[in-house]
Amino acid sequence: MASQQRVRLAVAMALIVAGCTNAPAEDAAAGPTTTQVPTTNTDQQSITTRADGTPSSSSSASAPSAPVATTSLTTGQPDAPAIQPETDVFRIAPVGTLPGPVIVYGPDGVRQSFHTPQLAQVVEGPVSSAVDTYLRGTVYQRPGDDRRIFVAGADGDQELLVAAENQTIRLVGIRIEPTEDNTFHVLYVRRTSSTPELTKETLRSYNTETGVVTELLETGGWESGTDFDYIEGERAVGRWFGEAFTRTHIINTVTGEVEQSFPAEGECFDGEFAEGCLPFTVAGLSGNTIYGFGPNPNDSGVVDQMALYRFDTASSELVELISFPWDNGLYYPVDIWVRSGTVVVGLSTTPRPEDGEPLPALLYDINGGEATTAPISGYLRTGFIS
């Protein structure tokens, strides 16, 4: 491993929406606040409003609180070509295969894959974030639209969540409730700001069955906020940033409880590789292990590599698993998730993915220690077989 005197690249770390004044603390969560999505009236006809109380449409027709997508993986795509590896793109590792059923999203929309040699188009047009919710369809956001979250339907974009005029929302993942119907909760971050000083950021959960929104935890405010990479499950990694300081939390997505923080007390200076400070640009959780991808400076303090790290939250042991050559402008990690023994790191040509183009994702086999890249460019998320 390179020198312990590690520094972060400011440009590579600038992946979080600005906001907030205080980091979430272990005793800050008194329990989630649950509210039923309210109802309003238009032309004497009751319509269902989306989360945060904003009507999804001015139409007098009734709309379901959680529309069920009617698009299938194969409908309209019976002759989809087999996946062929792209040859004219930058790769940080040799080409591999897609890690099971996934959705692939980016400027070309959303495509979905089963255990077949095909990708089926699910959503047309540019997409900035997407998650698969099994029978509820694909939930996604469009670039430049930070007030609406959509679900794929037979008629195209169907609004699932709409923020008020002084709010923004950001899709960050899902949680499956272990019920007979496998209820899905859409997880998102909402920022409310009537004035900069009163800015409030919260992690929220939307029940796709009942339309109930639960505020889990306050995660930010003015000049600070929390960055979540892809969440899939009942626990998630949140990386809080406030001005020049940072702290990493493990958060329960059911109760909103902050279970652990690193460092346990205090904060880290952004770019500091001190005891308890984690050098991650993106981070994902698997059990009690955090997998993070971030800068790996040489002994002179120059960042000429990026590395995939493993951090044991019980022992606080940090291990560098594998590193890759890096130079400013070559590639940037923007997303990460772990499933079935594979770490998937989303890569972009720019620090902010909406400003650049997706590259083939890094795929790391935890058991074998082998690194490959996805055959095609795009950001990958877990897909579920229906």
ZAKOLTOR-613997 format. One record per residue (C-alpha): chain; x, y, z; residue in three letters. Coordinates in Angstrom, 2 decimals, decimal comma. Layout:
N
A / X / Y / Z / ALA
...
//
This chain:
386
A / 0,00 / 0,00 / 0,00 / MET
A / 1,22 / 3,48 / -0,73 / ALA
A / 2,25 / 5,98 / 1,94 / SER
A / -0,10 / 6,58 / 4,83 / GLN
A / 0,08 / 10,33 / 4,09 / GLN
A / -2,73 / 10,18 / 1,53 / ARG
A / -4,49 / 13,13 / -0,01 / VAL
A / -7,76 / 13,23 / -1,89 / ARG
A / -8,25 / 14,85 / -5,24 / LEU
A / -10,75 / 17,64 / -4,76 / ALA
A / -12,08 / 17,21 / -8,27 / VAL
A / -12,49 / 13,47 / -7,87 / ALA
A / -14,21 / 13,92 / -4,55 / MET
A / -16,68 / 16,60 / -5,71 / ALA
A / -19,49 / 14,16 / -6,24 / LEU
A / -21,97 / 15,38 / -3,64 / ILE
A / -24,80 / 17,85 / -3,78 / VAL
A / -23,81 / 20,83 / -1,61 / ALA
A / -25,78 / 21,64 / 1,52 / GLY
A / -26,11 / 21,19 / 5,36 / CYS
A / -24,47 / 22,27 / 8,57 / THR
A / -24,25 / 19,25 / 10,84 / ASN
A / -23,27 / 15,64 / 10,29 / ALA
A / -25,76 / 13,02 / 11,46 / PRO
A / -24,77 / 11,69 / 14,88 / ALA
A / -25,45 / 8,42 / 16,64 / GLU
A / -28,00 / 10,03 / 18,95 / ASP
A / -29,54 / 12,31 / 16,31 / ALA
A / -32,16 / 9,87 / 15,02 / ALA
A / -35,17 / 9,70 / 17,30 / ALA
A / -36,94 / 7,41 / 14,85 / GLY
A / -38,48 / 7,88 / 11,43 / PRO
A / -41,40 / 10,17 / 10,77 / THR
A / -44,14 / 8,57 / 8,68 / THR
A / -46,75 / 10,50 / 6,73 / THR
A / -49,46 / 9,42 / 4,35 / GLN
A / -49,27 / 11,05 / 0,94 / VAL
A / -52,09 / 13,63 / 0,98 / PRO
A / -54,90 / 14,03 / -1,50 / THR
A / -55,94 / 17,14 / -3,38 / THR
A / -58,76 / 17,95 / -5,77 / ASN
A / -58,75 / 19,20 / -9,34 / THR
A / -62,03 / 19,96 / -11,09 / ASP
A / -63,88 / 18,22 / -8,24 / GLN
A / -62,04 / 14,97 / -9,08 / GLN
A / -59,74 / 13,43 / -6,48 / SER
A / -56,24 / 12,68 / -7,73 / ILE
A / -53,34 / 11,14 / -5,88 / THR
A / -50,50 / 13,46 / -5,02 / THR
A / -46,94 / 12,25 / -4,97 / ARG
A / -44,58 / 12,32 / -2,07 / ALA
A / -44,17 / 15,70 / -0,42 / ASP
A / -47,74 / 16,68 / -1,23 / GLY
A / -47,34 / 17,93 / -4,80 / THR
A / -49,94 / 16,78 / -7,37 / PRO
A / -48,48 / 14,64 / -10,14 / SER
A / -50,79 / 16,04 / -12,77 / SER
A / -53,42 / 18,71 / -13,36 / SER
A / -55,63 / 16,16 / -15,09 / SER
A / -58,98 / 15,32 / -13,54 / SER
A / -58,39 / 11,63 / -14,14 / ALA
A / -57,48 / 9,50 / -11,17 / SER
A / -53,87 / 8,34 / -10,99 / ALA
A / -52,50 / 5,43 / -8,92 / PRO
A / -50,08 / 6,27 / -6,13 / SER
A / -47,58 / 3,68 / -7,37 / ALA
A / -48,23 / 2,84 / -11,04 / PRO
A / -47,33 / -0,67 / -12,07 / VAL
A / -45,12 / -0,76 / -15,13 / ALA
A / -46,51 / -2,72 / -18,03 / THR
A / -43,33 / -2,86 / -20,06 / THR
A / -41,60 / -6,22 / -20,07 / SER
A / -38,02 / -7,15 / -20,69 / LEU
A / -38,72 / -8,64 / -24,07 / THR
A / -41,87 / -6,96 / -25,36 / THR
A / -41,01 / -4,98 / -28,45 / GLY
A / -37,47 / -6,34 / -28,43 / GLN
A / -37,80 / -9,96 / -29,66 / PRO
A / -34,80 / -9,68 / -31,92 / ASP
A / -32,45 / -7,72 / -29,68 / ALA
A / -28,84 / -8,40 / -30,70 / PRO
A / -26,47 / -10,30 / -28,47 / ALA
A / -24,23 / -8,16 / -26,28 / ILE
A / -20,98 / -7,46 / -28,08 / GLN
A / -18,01 / -5,93 / -26,22 / PRO
A / -17,24 / -2,36 / -27,21 / GLU
A / -13,76 / -1,95 / -28,64 / THR
A / -13,37 / 1,82 / -28,95 / ASP
A / -13,70 / 2,85 / -25,30 / VAL
A / -11,26 / 3,30 / -22,44 / PHE
A / -11,04 / 0,38 / -20,01 / ARG
A / -9,13 / 0,11 / -16,74 / ILE
A / -9,19 / -3,72 / -16,90 / ALA
A / -9,79 / -6,45 / -19,52 / PRO
A / -13,31 / -7,01 / -20,83 / VAL
A / -15,54 / -9,38 / -18,86 / GLY
A / -19,23 / -10,26 / -18,73 / THR
A / -22,23 / -8,61 / -17,09 / LEU
A / -22,62 / -9,67 / -13,42 / PRO
A / -25,98 / -11,43 / -13,66 / GLY
A / -29,28 / -9,64 / -14,32 / PRO
A / -28,65 / -5,89 / -14,45 / VAL
A / -30,04 / -2,68 / -15,79 / ILE
A / -27,69 / -0,48 / -17,81 / VAL
A / -28,48 / 3,22 / -17,90 / TYR
A / -27,02 / 6,45 / -19,22 / GLY
A / -27,43 / 8,73 / -22,27 / PRO
A / -29,07 / 5,90 / -24,25 / ASP
A / -31,83 / 5,30 / -21,68 / GLY
A / -32,29 / 2,12 / -19,66 / VAL
A / -31,67 / -1,37 / -20,95 / ARG
A / -32,27 / -4,52 / -18,97 / GLN
A / -30,61 / -7,92 / -19,03 / SER
A / -31,61 / -11,36 / -17,80 / PHE
A / -29,35 / -14,38 / -18,07 / HIS
A / -29,58 / -14,07 / -21,84 / THR
A / -27,23 / -12,69 / -24,50 / PRO
A / -29,55 / -9,73 / -25,03 / GLN
A / -30,38 / -6,29 / -23,68 / LEU
A / -33,95 / -5,03 / -23,92 / ALA
A / -34,77 / -1,32 / -24,04 / GLN
A / -36,94 / -0,33 / -21,06 / VAL
A / -36,68 / 3,48 / -21,08 / VAL
A / -35,86 / 5,74 / -24,03 / GLU
A / -33,90 / 8,95 / -23,71 / GLY
A / -31,13 / 10,06 / -21,32 / PRO
A / -31,35 / 8,79 / -17,73 / VAL
A / -29,22 / 10,03 / -14,83 / SER
A / -30,17 / 7,36 / -12,25 / SER
A / -32,23 / 4,16 / -12,34 / ALA
A / -33,22 / 1,20 / -10,18 / VAL
A / -35,17 / -1,95 / -10,94 / ASP
A / -38,12 / -2,61 / -8,62 / THR
A / -39,15 / -6,03 / -9,86 / TYR
A / -42,90 / -6,09 / -10,65 / LEU
A / -43,14 / -2,34 / -10,04 / ARG
A / -40,94 / -1,62 / -13,04 / GLY
A / -37,92 / 0,60 / -13,51 / THR
A / -37,71 / 3,77 / -11,41 / VAL
A / -35,48 / 6,52 / -12,78 / TYR
A / -34,58 / 10,20 / -13,07 / GLN
A / -33,80 / 12,36 / -16,08 / ARG
A / -30,69 / 14,59 / -16,33 / PRO
A / -31,42 / 18,14 / -15,26 / GLY
A / -34,74 / 17,21 / -13,65 / ASP
A / -34,20 / 17,22 / -9,89 / ASP
A / -37,85 / 17,58 / -8,92 / ARG
A / -39,29 / 14,38 / -10,39 / ARG
A / -38,71 / 10,63 / -10,17 / ILE
A / -40,41 / 8,47 / -12,77 / PHE
A / -41,47 / 4,87 / -13,24 / VAL
A / -41,48 / 3,18 / -16,65 / ALA
A / -44,99 / 2,61 / -17,95 / GLY
A / -46,75 / 1,68 / -21,15 / ALA
A / -47,23 / 5,37 / -22,00 / ASP
A / -43,66 / 6,37 / -21,20 / GLY
A / -42,71 / 8,56 / -18,24 / ASP
A / -45,13 / 8,23 / -15,34 / GLN
A / -44,44 / 10,45 / -12,34 / GLU
A / -43,84 / 8,52 / -9,15 / LEU
A / -42,51 / 11,30 / -6,90 / LEU
A / -42,72 / 15,06 / -7,41 / VAL
A / -41,09 / 17,69 / -5,20 / ALA
A / -42,46 / 21,13 / -4,38 / ALA
A / -41,00 / 24,22 / -6,03 / GLU
A / -38,54 / 24,87 / -3,20 / ASN
A / -37,41 / 21,23 / -3,07 / GLN
A / -35,18 / 18,85 / -5,00 / THR
A / -35,13 / 15,05 / -4,85 / ILE
A / -32,44 / 12,56 / -5,80 / ARG
A / -32,97 / 8,83 / -6,34 / LEU
A / -30,42 / 6,77 / -4,36 / VAL
A / -31,71 / 3,18 / -4,23 / GLY
A / -34,27 / 0,67 / -3,00 / ILE
A / -35,13 / -1,55 / -0,08 / ARG
A / -37,11 / -4,76 / -0,41 / ILE
A / -39,45 / -5,47 / 2,49 / GLU
A / -39,48 / -9,23 / 3,19 / PRO
A / -43,22 / -9,67 / 2,79 / THR
A / -45,27 / -12,07 / 0,72 / GLU
A / -45,45 / -9,49 / -2,07 / ASP
A / -41,83 / -8,29 / -1,68 / ASN
A / -42,81 / -4,65 / -1,16 / THR
A / -40,29 / -2,21 / -2,60 / PHE
A / -39,35 / 1,05 / -0,93 / HIS
A / -37,81 / 3,71 / -3,15 / VAL
A / -35,05 / 5,56 / -1,27 / LEU
A / -34,29 / 9,16 / -2,11 / TYR
A / -32,73 / 12,31 / -0,71 / VAL
A / -34,84 / 15,48 / -0,48 / ARG
A / -33,48 / 18,99 / -0,06 / ARG
A / -35,79 / 21,81 / 1,01 / THR
A / -34,66 / 25,42 / 0,87 / SER
A / -36,74 / 28,55 / 1,28 / SER
A / -33,53 / 30,42 / 2,17 / THR
A / -29,95 / 29,08 / 2,15 / PRO
A / -29,69 / 29,23 / 5,94 / GLU
A / -32,83 / 27,10 / 6,33 / LEU
A / -31,79 / 24,37 / 3,90 / THR
A / -32,63 / 20,88 / 5,14 / LYS
A / -31,62 / 17,58 / 3,57 / GLU
A / -33,27 / 14,27 / 4,53 / THR
A / -33,12 / 10,62 / 3,53 / LEU
A / -36,64 / 9,40 / 2,77 / ARG
A / -38,40 / 6,15 / 1,86 / SER
A / -41,43 / 5,76 / -0,43 / TYR
A / -43,55 / 2,61 / -0,09 / ASN
A / -44,62 / 1,61 / -3,61 / THR
A / -47,57 / -0,38 / -2,27 / GLU
A / -49,16 / 2,17 / 0,06 / THR
A / -47,81 / 5,50 / -1,18 / GLY
A / -46,56 / 6,30 / 2,33 / VAL
A / -43,44 / 8,47 / 2,64 / VAL
A / -41,18 / 8,00 / 5,67 / THR
A / -38,55 / 10,56 / 6,63 / GLU
A / -35,70 / 8,44 / 7,94 / LEU
A / -32,97 / 10,86 / 8,92 / LEU
A / -31,82 / 14,46 / 8,55 / GLU
A / -28,60 / 14,20 / 6,53 / THR
A / -27,64 / 17,77 / 5,78 / GLY
A / -28,41 / 21,45 / 5,64 / GLY
A / -26,63 / 24,60 / 4,54 / TRP
A / -23,15 / 24,04 / 3,08 / GLU
A / -23,08 / 20,31 / 3,77 / SER
A / -24,89 / 17,09 / 2,92 / GLY
A / -24,57 / 13,33 / 2,63 / THR
A / -23,56 / 11,40 / -0,48 / ASP
A / -25,14 / 7,98 / -0,94 / PHE
A / -23,98 / 5,62 / -3,63 / ASP
A / -26,40 / 2,92 / -4,75 / TYR
A / -28,43 / 1,61 / -1,78 / ILE
A / -29,84 / -1,90 / -1,90 / GLU
A / -30,96 / -3,21 / 1,45 / GLY
A / -31,58 / -2,31 / 5,09 / GLU
A / -28,15 / -0,73 / 5,70 / ARG
A / -26,22 / 1,81 / 3,65 / ALA
A / -23,03 / 3,85 / 3,64 / VAL
A / -23,48 / 7,60 / 3,76 / GLY
A / -20,49 / 9,93 / 3,31 / ARG
A / -21,16 / 13,28 / 4,96 / TRP
A / -19,37 / 16,39 / 3,68 / PHE
A / -19,33 / 19,83 / 5,25 / GLY
A / -17,07 / 22,47 / 3,76 / GLU
A / -13,58 / 20,89 / 4,08 / ALA
A / -14,58 / 18,06 / 6,41 / PHE
A / -15,99 / 14,58 / 5,95 / THR
A / -17,24 / 11,61 / 7,94 / ARG
A / -18,55 / 8,16 / 6,96 / THR
A / -21,71 / 6,66 / 8,50 / HIS
A / -23,52 / 3,33 / 8,32 / ILE
A / -27,24 / 4,06 / 8,33 / ILE
A / -30,20 / 1,75 / 8,84 / ASN
A / -32,65 / 2,41 / 6,00 / THR
A / -35,61 / 1,01 / 8,00 / VAL
A / -35,24 / 2,98 / 11,24 / THR
A / -32,98 / 5,85 / 10,17 / GLY
A / -30,53 / 4,98 / 12,96 / GLU
A / -26,85 / 5,83 / 12,51 / VAL
A / -25,30 / 2,50 / 13,52 / GLU
A / -21,61 / 3,37 / 13,16 / GLN
A / -19,47 / 6,35 / 12,24 / SER
A / -15,87 / 6,61 / 11,00 / PHE
A / -14,09 / 8,19 / 12,69 / PRO
A / -16,09 / 7,34 / 15,80 / ALA
A / -15,65 / 10,89 / 17,07 / GLU
A / -14,88 / 14,11 / 15,28 / GLY
A / -14,43 / 14,60 / 11,55 / GLU
A / -11,72 / 14,14 / 8,94 / CYS
A / -10,19 / 16,88 / 6,87 / PHE
A / -11,11 / 16,18 / 3,25 / ASP
A / -8,11 / 14,40 / 1,75 / GLY
A / -6,66 / 13,31 / 5,09 / GLU
A / -5,57 / 9,70 / 5,46 / PHE
A / -5,49 / 9,64 / 9,26 / ALA
A / -6,58 / 6,89 / 11,60 / GLU
A / -10,30 / 6,30 / 11,24 / GLY
A / -10,56 / 8,35 / 8,04 / CYS
A / -11,57 / 6,47 / 4,92 / LEU
A / -10,09 / 7,46 / 1,52 / PRO
A / -13,19 / 6,64 / -0,53 / PHE
A / -14,69 / 8,57 / -3,39 / THR
A / -17,50 / 5,99 / -3,59 / VAL
A / -18,41 / 3,35 / -1,00 / ALA
A / -20,76 / 0,38 / -0,80 / GLY
A / -21,70 / -1,95 / 2,06 / LEU
A / -21,78 / -5,75 / 2,15 / SER
A / -22,56 / -7,14 / 5,60 / GLY
A / -20,02 / -5,57 / 7,94 / ASN
A / -17,59 / -4,73 / 5,15 / THR
A / -17,31 / -1,45 / 3,27 / ILE
A / -15,85 / -1,62 / -0,22 / TYR
A / -14,55 / 1,74 / -1,34 / GLY
A / -12,84 / 3,11 / -4,43 / PHE
A / -10,69 / 6,21 / -4,26 / GLY
A / -7,28 / 7,91 / -4,59 / PRO
A / -4,07 / 6,00 / -3,89 / ASN
A / -1,17 / 8,50 / -3,73 / PRO
A / 2,43 / 7,45 / -4,15 / ASN
A / 5,15 / 8,04 / -1,55 / ASP
A / 5,55 / 11,61 / -2,78 / SER
A / 1,87 / 12,35 / -2,20 / GLY
A / 1,03 / 12,48 / -5,90 / VAL
A / -2,15 / 10,69 / -6,90 / VAL
A / -1,15 / 8,50 / -9,83 / ASP
A / -3,37 / 5,53 / -8,97 / GLN
A / -6,90 / 4,71 / -7,89 / MET
A / -7,50 / 1,72 / -5,63 / ALA
A / -10,29 / -0,56 / -4,50 / LEU
A / -10,22 / -0,93 / -0,70 / TYR
A / -11,88 / -3,25 / 1,81 / ARG
A / -12,70 / -1,89 / 5,27 / PHE
A / -13,79 / -4,18 / 8,10 / ASP
A / -16,17 / -2,14 / 10,28 / THR
A / -15,67 / -4,48 / 13,24 / ALA
A / -11,86 / -4,42 / 13,35 / SER
A / -11,32 / -1,11 / 11,47 / SER
A / -8,82 / -2,91 / 9,24 / GLU
A / -8,31 / -1,20 / 5,87 / LEU
A / -6,90 / -3,32 / 3,04 / VAL
A / -5,97 / -2,22 / -0,46 / GLU
A / -7,30 / -4,93 / -2,81 / LEU
A / -6,15 / -3,72 / -6,22 / ILE
A / -4,97 / -0,47 / -7,79 / SER
A / -5,11 / 1,06 / -11,26 / PHE
A / -3,08 / 3,79 / -13,00 / PRO
A / -4,82 / 7,16 / -12,95 / TRP
A / -4,37 / 10,64 / -14,33 / ASP
A / -6,64 / 13,67 / -14,16 / ASN
A / -9,23 / 13,41 / -16,92 / GLY
A / -8,73 / 9,69 / -17,52 / LEU
A / -11,67 / 8,33 / -15,53 / TYR
A / -13,62 / 9,03 / -12,33 / TYR
A / -15,49 / 6,66 / -9,96 / PRO
A / -19,11 / 7,78 / -9,56 / VAL
A / -20,98 / 4,77 / -8,18 / ASP
A / -20,46 / 1,42 / -6,43 / ILE
A / -22,44 / -1,60 / -5,27 / TRP
A / -21,75 / -5,15 / -4,12 / VAL
A / -23,69 / -8,32 / -4,92 / ARG
A / -22,99 / -12,06 / -5,02 / SER
A / -19,26 / -11,70 / -4,56 / GLY
A / -18,79 / -8,94 / -7,15 / THR
A / -17,97 / -5,28 / -6,56 / VAL
A / -19,25 / -3,05 / -9,36 / VAL
A / -17,72 / 0,43 / -9,71 / VAL
A / -19,37 / 2,87 / -12,11 / GLY
A / -16,88 / 5,01 / -14,07 / LEU
A / -17,34 / 8,27 / -15,94 / SER
A / -15,24 / 10,60 / -18,10 / THR
A / -15,99 / 13,44 / -15,64 / THR
A / -16,36 / 13,73 / -11,82 / PRO
A / -20,05 / 14,58 / -12,28 / ARG
A / -21,55 / 11,86 / -14,48 / PRO
A / -24,18 / 14,21 / -15,93 / GLU
A / -21,35 / 16,29 / -17,42 / ASP
A / -19,64 / 13,40 / -19,21 / GLY
A / -20,10 / 9,92 / -20,61 / GLU
A / -20,21 / 6,53 / -18,85 / PRO
A / -17,33 / 4,11 / -19,32 / LEU
A / -17,41 / 0,32 / -18,93 / PRO
A / -17,86 / -0,41 / -15,22 / ALA
A / -15,16 / -2,09 / -13,17 / LEU
A / -16,10 / -5,60 / -12,00 / LEU
A / -14,06 / -7,07 / -9,15 / TYR
A / -14,40 / -10,73 / -8,14 / ASP
A / -14,04 / -10,71 / -4,36 / ILE
A / -13,23 / -14,42 / -4,10 / ASN
A / -10,85 / -14,68 / -7,04 / GLY
A / -9,30 / -11,22 / -6,82 / GLY
A / -9,75 / -10,72 / -10,57 / GLU
A / -10,71 / -7,37 / -12,11 / ALA
A / -12,52 / -7,04 / -15,43 / THR
A / -14,80 / -4,46 / -17,03 / THR
A / -18,34 / -4,70 / -18,35 / ALA
A / -18,57 / -5,43 / -22,07 / PRO
A / -20,45 / -2,17 / -22,75 / ILE
A / -20,40 / 1,39 / -21,47 / SER
A / -23,05 / 2,45 / -18,97 / GLY
A / -23,89 / 2,61 / -15,28 / TYR
A / -25,00 / -0,75 / -13,88 / LEU
A / -27,55 / -1,52 / -11,20 / ARG
A / -28,99 / -4,80 / -9,90 / THR
A / -31,80 / -6,32 / -11,95 / GLY
A / -34,40 / -8,70 / -10,54 / PHE
A / -35,86 / -11,66 / -12,39 / ILE
A / -39,66 / -11,57 / -12,61 / SER
//
